Amino acid sequence: MQHRLSNFIYLKPATLSLLIQSGVLLALLALFYLIQEATHHYSGRYIQIPVLIFVLFQSFFTLVLVCALRMPTWWRWIHFCFPIAIFLMFYLSIPSEIYLAGFLVTLSLYWSTYRTQVPFYPSTAVVRQAVTDLLPKDRPIRMIDIGSGLGDMSMYLAKLRPESRIEGIELAPLPWLISVVRAKFKRSRAVFTRGDYHALNFADYDVVFAYLSPAAMPALWHKAKAEMRKHTLLVSYEFEITGSTPTDVIDLYGTKNKLYVWKMAQEN
């Protein structure tokens, strides 16, 4: 029984979220049906339960459940707000074309987040400067930003290090397309590829920069250890790797976040 519960908890967050929302919805429908029947049995009439009350119950009980399952904070907010957002969309009679447009934009931004568990996280100027300071300055390097988003990091570094090859790889089609167009207009030397970084060979790079998510870090570390060359750098913004002590931790001015650096210690 404990093994089955463990498997349930460690489903992909999107799958688990669907099960939670569906389960709470079915449970509430059954509960409200029983309340209606009991009221009719004892008073001879049915009570009218406002839809908003049902929606608030849905939000509350899904929040309780995701907290019990210890899902990340941002998933808790999503679960709480989702039923309310659906109610408001129906209440406001928003045209279906807007739903379609919103869905297509979201899909093009987050594309395979269900599989990779890596949402769209753009980096900031403070992070870009900190990464610049980390790069070896005595030789040309090859560096890649995995999950490069709109391309800011790669284009910034390519401008400062014209002798080096700076790349970005992005799986979501819209951010990748925007980064390619921006690079063309800016005449940037940065090279952008649409694809999954898992298909890359990290042995080809001197520096690998990642701004992913906690869920993606164990697999990233496994790949880095297996493929990266001795003395090359794995750099992660904000997210640590459980069970692996970084070589260096850099505090970023004006933020609470950090840059974690691992200098690979063995030849692969």
ABEGO torsion letter per residue (X at the ends): XAAAAAAAAABBAAAAAAAAAAAAAAAAAAAAAAAAAAAAAAAGBBBBBBAAAAAAAAAAAAAAAAAAAGBBAAAAAAAAAAAAAAAAAAAAGBBAAAAAAAAAAAAAAAGAAAAAGBBBBBBBAAAAAAAAAABBAABBBBBBBBGAEAGAAAAAAAAABAABBBBBBBABAAAAAAAAAAAAAAGBABBBBBEBAAABBAAABABBBBBBBAAAAAAAAAAAAAABBBGBBBBBBGBBBBGBBBABBBBBBGBABBBBBBBBABBX
